Amino acid sequence: MALELYAHPFSSYCQKALIAFYENDTPFVFRMLSEKEPQAYVEFSGLWPIKRFPLLVDKGRSVMEASIIIEHLAIHHPGPVKLIPGDPEAALEVRMLDRFFDNYVMTPQQKIVFNSIRQEADRDAYGDAEARAMLDTAYAWLDQRMAGREWAAGPDFSLADCAAAPALFYADWTHPLAGRFPHVQRYRQRLLARPSFARAVNEARPYRPLFPLGAPDRD
Ligand SMILES: N[C@@H](CCC(=O)N[C@@H](CS)C(=O)NCC(=O)O)C(=O)O
């Protein structure tokens, strides 16, 4: 029975999971969540009423949360690229950085985007400023960390880098690194050059007009 991934190519968390599929050439069926395919959305929202994607279905089992989908693939559909190190200490470092990217880069960047699509009267200027301050703090911490490192959590590309790639990709569009954080900027370029993420970015290219803040003419 084929793995089914309910997802949208332009979604940052879906890209995070897609990187893991592409790293290991893991076969799956892409269940596109779009208005053009209402049946997929009906199935998806029945399986996961929280309605946040991606959602993986493996032999009737629903697996939600991009990090857990990647962990699930590592356990049940392992490939040559180990995104979670076998050594428990190294794996802990990877999971810690995965939390960093989700909580302190992806979350504030989403907050700014979601705030921007509200009606003018419902916008939250304080929340927007808070999210931008969090991104600046996260960029600064990461800049120090990435000096002399290739990947976020060890010598090899890992779950942490799957989280970092779409997080930094969209965060830089939303709240630009703007030459202030050279190590983060170079890390973002390395992520963009990684074939698995380059593929996800290319597949999402047709949807750039959907970016509420206006996608910059680069990347
Ligand atoms: N914690 C979830 C977050 C997933 C998430 O926020 N997905 C976004 C797309 S990037 C979504 O479902 N947005 C739909 C909505 O907000 O209604 C994960 O790690 O997978």
The ligand as a MOL file (V3000), in Angstrom:
LIG
                    3D

  0  0  0     0  0            999 V3000
M  V30 BEGIN CTAB
M  V30 COUNTS 20 19 0 0 0
M  V30 BEGIN ATOM
M  V30 1 N 3.1400 21.8210 13.5830 0
M  V30 2 C 2.7540 21.5070 12.2200 0
M  V30 3 C 2.5090 22.8020 11.4920 0
M  V30 4 C 1.9010 22.5990 10.1350 0
M  V30 5 C 1.4150 23.8980 9.5100 0
M  V30 6 O 1.3630 24.9600 10.1680 0
M  V30 7 N 1.0700 23.8060 8.2430 0
M  V30 8 C 0.5040 24.9520 7.5470 0
M  V30 9 C 1.0500 25.0000 6.1380 0
M  V30 10 S 2.7840 25.4080 6.1570 0
M  V30 11 C -0.9870 24.7840 7.4440 0
M  V30 12 O -1.4960 23.7080 7.5980 0
M  V30 13 N -1.6980 25.8730 7.1750 0
M  V30 14 C -3.1140 25.7960 6.9660 0
M  V30 15 C -3.8760 26.7480 7.8300 0
M  V30 16 O -3.2380 27.4750 8.6000 0
M  V30 17 O -5.0940 26.7130 7.7300 0
M  V30 18 C 3.8610 20.6470 11.5740 0
M  V30 19 O 4.9800 20.6560 12.0830 0
M  V30 20 O 3.5930 19.9420 10.5850 0
M  V30 END ATOM
M  V30 BEGIN BOND
M  V30 1 1 1 2
M  V30 2 1 2 3
M  V30 3 1 2 18
M  V30 4 1 3 4
M  V30 5 1 4 5
M  V30 6 2 5 6
M  V30 7 1 5 7
M  V30 8 1 7 8
M  V30 9 1 8 9
M  V30 10 1 8 11
M  V30 11 1 9 10
M  V30 12 2 11 12
M  V30 13 1 11 13
M  V30 14 1 13 14
M  V30 15 1 14 15
M  V30 16 2 15 16
M  V30 17 1 15 17
M  V30 18 2 18 19
M  V30 19 1 18 20
M  V30 END BOND
M  V30 END CTAB
M  END
